[in-house]
Amino acid sequence: MPTGPGLTGTGPAGAGAEGLTALPDDIRLTPTEWHLLEVLLRNPGKLLSRNQLLTEVWGPGYADATGNLRLYMAQLRRKLEPDPARPRWLITEPGMGYRYQPNADEDPDGPASPAVPGGPPGPG
């Protein structure tokens, strides 16, 4: 797995993706956003149920906290998607869960997709 936070500069991304660069200074993710994004990106193309995501990111006591998940997915889309209202990579499967779709953008001249972050930013 790559080290350090980043977005890919070229091509679709996922675990082991190449071409990672540092996040632009104007994009800040909270530790929870990093964790949620990391879980999604470790499973490219795979549908992850709301329960799976809630349990892995927040813990077993939060399995019914779907509002948290919706809020954080919306925040990630606002920060990472070119058009958050029409997401390319962070896909909702209504009634089922969420999916990171790395190949949603087949246009080679289109924007690059997000890549696996190495972990949350340091303190401060």
Secondary structure by P-SEA (a helix, b strand, c coil): ccccccccccccccccccccccccccccccaaaaaaaaaaaacccccccaaaaaaaacccccccaaaaaaaaaaaaaaccccccccccccccccccccccccccccccccbbbbcccccccccc
